[in-house]
Amino acid sequence: MMTKTPPPPLDDSLQDRLARRGLKLTHLRLIAALGHAGQVSAAAARLNMAQPAASRLLTQLEQIFGAALYTRHSRGIELTGFGKRLARRADQILRDLDDIDREISEMGQGVRGRVHIGAVTGPALEIVLPVIRQMRVTHPMIEVTITVDTSPKLVDGVLDGTIDFFLGRILGGVDATHFREIVIDVEPVTLIVRTGHPLTRERKISLEHCMEYDWILQTKEGLLAQTVERYFARTGMSVPKRILRTSSLLMTLALISQSNAIAPVAASVADFYARGDGMRHAITRLPVARDLAVSEYSLIHPRAREMSPASQAFYTAIERQIRSRTPGTRKPAGAGAAS
């Protein structure tokens, strides 16, 4: 009777080496939490775990990888270069697993699921809002989160996996090749004042007349503020002397309604807040600087990440909304990337 040749001993260089060494999801969750929290006690608390148990898992993790992952100091611990790399990769692995769980759940439940959309303010009102109204009728079981913020913060949200896609811009310092963009349009800007402002009683006004009043601008790093300041320079005018800066649209509208200040906002924002079916704010658009506009914005999502069924449904609905807009300076869907 022939005897079977025993299998060769496991080679640590073979596939699944870390799993065979004992790596578990608990290890990955702990090192990812440690990368965010910076302290063992805080990371353990995030995971509802006792600190001694967390310390034992960290010791196991170093043994599994054969490398020092952290150093201790008087304020707690600090991840080494290996530890930081592992924390980032563990965070990504856990997000990928969450995505898989979400996708399988959504596929099994049909139209259920979750989607997180980002947008700068103008497109949020002009494009996302109508889509939300429509999708609440056709897909009421999809849980929607909307983040309205500046483009750099929306890019960060997409990169860390918390935002599925967004309407905005990819600005300097970010590798645009990692994203797919559908250019939509430039974003017209208008100057607003309260209804009854002294300028609204003038028969003819110019930008020079506006310089006599307070101005409310975004913070200096904001694209809208930079666009307005470049517009002044291009027209040979100085920046207004009296400026109050805020990144809050709510604060801007409150200040406008209670003073004679002037503020540049996206034209779609001004229209929404002034019209009867909007927020009924007593604001008026000034008929000056009609060519003022922020650079083109796009519909953007990461090339490497596959969208969940729920996200794809909303993305497709937003594409339809973009195509249905009245043609103007808008480029066709699928045109080149924005600057």
NUSESE-673620 format. One line per 4 residues: number of its first residue (from 1); their letters; for each residue x, y, z of C-alpha. Coordinates in Angstrom, 3 decimals, padded with zeros to 6 digits. Each point is the difference from the previous one (the first is absolute). Layout:
NUM> a> X,Y,Z  ...
REM end
This chain:
1> mmtk> 000.000,000.000,000.000  001.417,003.329,-001.045  000.392,002.658,002.633  -000.702,003.623,-000.790
5> tppp> 002.887,002.399,000.060  -000.575,002.503,002.823  -000.488,003.628,-001.133  003.026,002.228,000.284
9> pldd> 000.174,002.213,003.088  -001.643,003.384,-000.308  002.268,002.662,-001.425  -000.448,003.452,001.531
13> slqd> 000.572,001.523,-003.441  -003.142,-001.642,-001.404  -003.358,001.665,-000.427  -002.048,000.734,003.156
17> rlar> 003.164,000.259,002.079  -001.478,002.577,002.396  -003.208,-001.965,000.488  002.009,-003.146,000.794
21> rglk> 002.030,001.986,002.494  -003.204,000.850,001.821  -001.030,003.400,-001.401  -003.668,000.675,000.775
25> lthl> -002.438,002.800,-000.752  000.238,001.025,003.654  003.683,000.798,-000.547  -000.827,002.137,-003.023
29> rlia> -002.808,001.818,001.814  002.329,000.797,002.899  002.921,001.340,-002.071  -002.436,002.048,-002.129
33> algh> -001.601,001.461,003.140  003.458,000.703,001.399  000.886,001.893,-003.169  -003.003,002.281,000.611
37> agqv> 000.117,000.274,003.796  003.762,000.028,000.699  -000.393,-001.664,003.413  -000.603,-003.609,000.990
41> saaa> -002.675,000.955,002.533  -001.924,002.090,-002.537  000.313,-002.680,-002.706  -001.189,-002.656,002.460
45> arln> -002.964,002.161,000.985  -000.973,000.356,-003.667  -000.146,-003.788,-000.243  -001.657,-000.560,003.405
49> maqp> 003.096,-001.908,001.059  001.986,-000.009,003.255  003.407,001.687,-000.259  001.963,-003.104,001.124
53> aasr> -001.686,-002.016,-002.758  000.913,002.702,-002.529  003.620,-000.055,001.180  000.130,-003.790,-000.444
57> lltq> -001.370,000.314,-003.536  002.660,002.588,-000.842  002.719,-002.342,001.266  -001.451,-002.781,-002.164
61> leqi> -000.110,002.354,-002.971  003.703,000.800,000.311  000.774,-003.707,000.204  -002.113,-000.733,-003.076
65> fgaa> 001.745,002.671,-002.077  003.420,-000.353,001.594  000.411,003.758,000.250  -000.280,002.722,002.621
69> lytr> -003.314,001.752,-000.628  000.050,002.578,002.801  002.150,001.601,002.688  -001.082,001.081,003.453
73> hsrg> 000.560,003.478,001.435  -001.298,002.044,002.914  -003.212,001.072,-001.814  -000.887,-003.471,-001.268
77> ielt> 001.269,-001.667,-003.152  001.135,001.045,-003.454  -000.287,-002.200,-003.066  003.229,-000.730,-001.863
81> gfgk> 000.213,000.306,-003.770  -001.023,-003.677,-000.244  -002.879,000.605,002.413  -001.316,003.003,-001.921
85> rlar> 000.123,-001.904,-003.276  -001.799,-002.967,001.548  -002.635,002.284,001.591  -000.769,001.619,-003.361
89> radq> -000.237,-003.348,-001.788  -002.103,-001.520,002.786  -002.362,002.972,-000.198  -000.358,-000.522,-003.750
93> ilrd> -000.568,-003.758,000.376  -002.737,000.579,002.565  -001.664,002.611,-002.237  000.155,-002.440,-002.919
97> lddi> -001.644,-002.679,002.116  -002.708,002.480,001.013  -000.529,000.810,-003.684  -000.314,-003.698,-000.857
101> drei> -002.475,-000.489,002.831  -001.996,003.004,-001.163  -000.006,-001.077,-003.651  -001.105,-003.578,000.718
105> semg> -002.674,001.251,002.378  -001.275,002.504,-002.564  000.024,-002.576,-002.791  -002.036,-002.335,002.193
109> qgvr> -002.461,002.713,000.980  -000.523,001.585,-003.402  -000.373,003.747,000.455  001.225,000.195,003.570
113> grvh> 003.418,001.359,000.881  001.982,003.082,000.941  001.588,002.778,-002.039  002.116,002.971,001.060
117> igav> 000.031,002.891,-002.482  002.215,003.088,000.228  -000.524,003.354,-001.724  001.053,003.609,000.094
121> tgpa> -002.909,002.298,000.843  -001.257,001.083,-003.438  -000.168,-003.479,-001.587  -001.448,-001.367,003.249
125> leiv> -003.067,002.214,-000.490  -000.163,-000.022,-003.794  000.745,-003.671,-000.734  000.027,-002.184,003.123
129> lpvi> -003.173,001.368,001.589  -002.286,-000.828,-002.982  001.519,-003.489,-000.173  -000.613,-000.562,003.718
133> rqmr> -003.655,001.018,-000.401  -000.405,-002.399,-002.919  001.865,-002.917,001.613  -001.942,000.258,003.259
137> vthp> -003.023,-001.025,-002.077  001.609,-002.735,-002.109  002.562,-001.319,002.547  -001.377,000.880,003.450
141> miev> 001.947,-002.737,001.822  003.440,001.349,-000.975  001.608,001.898,002.861  001.581,003.207,-001.347
145> titv> 002.672,002.161,001.612  000.868,003.343,-001.626  003.136,001.941,000.884  000.177,003.605,-001.243
149> dtsp> 003.533,001.349,000.339  002.992,001.363,-001.891  001.547,-002.087,-002.788  003.236,-000.848,001.912
153> klvd> -002.013,-001.419,002.904  -002.221,-001.959,-002.386  003.083,-001.455,-001.704  001.276,-001.070,003.428
157> gvld> -003.345,-001.674,000.667  000.180,-001.952,-003.259  003.597,-001.026,000.648  -000.734,-001.275,003.509
161> gtid> -003.073,-001.874,-001.208  -002.665,001.958,001.890  -001.426,001.666,-003.147  -000.990,-002.078,-003.045
165> fflg> 000.161,002.806,-002.581  -000.358,003.786,-000.085  -000.707,003.067,-002.081  002.869,002.447,000.253
169> rilg> 003.546,000.490,-001.161  003.370,-001.715,000.271  002.356,002.806,000.955  003.783,000.242,000.199
173> gvda> 002.021,-002.647,001.807  -002.354,-002.914,-000.791  000.784,-002.536,-002.745  -002.989,000.323,-002.341
177> thfr> 000.865,-003.275,-001.764  -001.502,-001.903,002.954  -003.465,001.395,-000.796  -002.574,-000.140,-002.762
181> eivi> -001.505,003.413,-000.748  -003.016,001.097,-001.968  000.326,003.764,-000.485  -003.313,001.749,000.596
185> dvep> 000.288,003.783,-000.215  001.612,003.134,001.340  -001.745,001.271,003.121  -001.458,003.512,-000.498
189> vtli> 000.363,002.316,002.993  -002.265,002.924,000.872  000.123,002.771,002.581  -002.853,000.028,002.488
193> vrtg> -001.354,002.587,002.437  -003.078,000.212,002.198  -003.267,001.073,-001.562  -000.262,003.754,000.523
197> hplt> 003.759,000.549,-000.099  000.912,003.586,-001.036  001.579,-001.279,-003.231  -003.299,-001.544,-001.106
201> rerk> -001.513,003.479,-000.150  002.638,001.283,-002.435  -000.956,000.094,-003.671  003.443,-001.055,-001.158
205> isle> 002.814,-001.442,002.091  003.507,-001.264,-000.643  002.530,-002.028,001.936  001.582,003.261,001.162
209> hcme> -003.215,000.890,001.841  000.245,-003.296,001.902  003.394,000.911,001.459  -001.619,002.412,002.447
213> ydwi> -001.556,-002.894,001.963  001.172,-002.890,002.148  000.700,-003.250,-001.853  -000.416,-003.564,001.261
217> lqtk> 002.488,-002.396,-001.579  001.080,-003.576,000.577  003.207,-000.654,001.897  003.112,000.701,-002.091
221> egll> 000.580,-003.653,-000.904  -003.520,-000.273,-001.461  -000.239,-000.234,-003.777  -002.897,002.475,-000.171
225> aqtv> 001.951,002.651,001.925  003.054,-000.550,-002.199  -002.164,000.283,-003.127  -001.518,003.294,001.183
229> eryf> 003.390,001.458,000.899  001.416,-000.985,-003.397  -003.030,001.633,-001.622  000.772,003.269,001.780
233> artg> 003.611,-000.179,-001.168  -001.063,-000.787,-003.580  -002.324,003.005,-000.110  002.661,002.289,001.476
237> msvp> -001.761,000.463,003.324  001.259,-000.413,003.545  -001.460,-002.546,002.377  -002.707,001.580,002.220
241> kril> 001.449,001.590,003.129  -002.678,-001.268,002.393  -000.246,-003.801,-000.131  -001.498,-002.526,002.386
245> rtss> 001.000,-003.587,-000.782  -002.030,-003.122,000.725  -000.297,-003.430,-001.602  -003.582,-000.347,001.262
249> llmt> -002.783,000.643,-002.496  -002.483,000.258,002.882  002.074,002.738,001.645  000.385,001.779,-003.347
253> lali> -003.780,000.094,-000.519  -000.586,001.115,003.585  002.488,002.854,-000.353  -001.447,001.051,-003.358
257> sqsn> -003.529,000.106,001.402  001.013,002.229,002.917  002.423,002.445,-001.593  000.888,001.819,-003.220
261> aiap> 002.813,-002.467,-000.766  000.556,-001.577,-003.415  000.912,-003.658,-000.548  000.986,-002.034,-003.069
265> vaas> -001.737,-003.402,-000.112  -000.664,-002.619,-002.666  -002.854,001.208,-002.204  -001.920,-003.231,000.638
269> vadf> 000.255,000.658,003.738  -001.320,003.554,-000.411  -002.891,-001.237,-002.142  -000.927,-002.730,002.465
273> yarg> -000.004,002.208,003.070  -001.838,002.874,-001.689  -002.804,-001.817,-001.804  -003.398,-000.776,001.485
277> dgmr> 000.420,-003.785,000.063  003.460,000.269,001.523  000.820,001.427,003.415  -001.777,003.351,-000.588
281> hait> 002.970,002.070,001.152  -000.388,003.707,-000.696  003.054,000.238,-002.252  000.523,001.634,-003.382
285> rlpv> 002.570,-000.532,-002.751  001.948,003.079,-001.079  000.267,000.520,-003.788  003.801,000.379,000.018
289> ardl> 002.995,-002.275,-000.716  -002.199,-002.199,-002.180  003.038,-001.842,-001.413  001.249,-001.100,003.433
293> avse> 000.260,-003.808,000.179  001.962,-002.720,001.784  001.884,-002.559,-002.109  -001.702,-003.122,-001.340
297> ysli> -001.202,-002.637,002.428  -000.449,-003.709,-000.712  -001.680,-003.209,001.096  002.909,-001.934,001.519
301> hpra> 000.613,-003.490,001.341  003.157,-002.104,000.543  000.960,-002.240,-002.923  001.200,-002.893,002.166
305> rems> -003.123,-000.326,002.161  -003.056,-001.832,-001.279  -003.236,001.659,001.045  -002.635,-001.886,001.962
309> pasq> -003.421,-000.519,-001.639  -001.532,002.797,002.091  002.833,002.408,-000.833  -000.204,-000.928,-003.678
313> afyt> -003.754,000.688,-000.025  000.527,003.521,001.348  003.027,000.607,-002.209  -002.052,-000.944,-003.080
317> aier> -002.863,002.250,001.128  002.414,002.923,000.396  001.407,-000.660,-003.480  -003.567,000.199,-001.364
321> qirs> -000.579,003.250,001.899  003.187,001.460,-001.478  -001.058,-000.936,-003.554  -003.441,001.541,000.541
325> rtpg> 001.343,003.418,000.977  -000.542,002.886,-002.420  003.055,000.167,-002.280  002.138,003.050,000.544
329> trkp> 003.699,-000.014,000.548  -000.360,-003.581,001.215  002.132,-002.562,-001.783  -001.501,-003.335,-001.035
333> agag> 000.130,-002.750,002.606  003.263,-001.878,-000.266  002.055,003.033,-001.116  003.510,000.583,001.243
337> aas> 001.085,000.688,003.559  -000.428,003.321,001.721  002.987,002.113,000.880
REM end
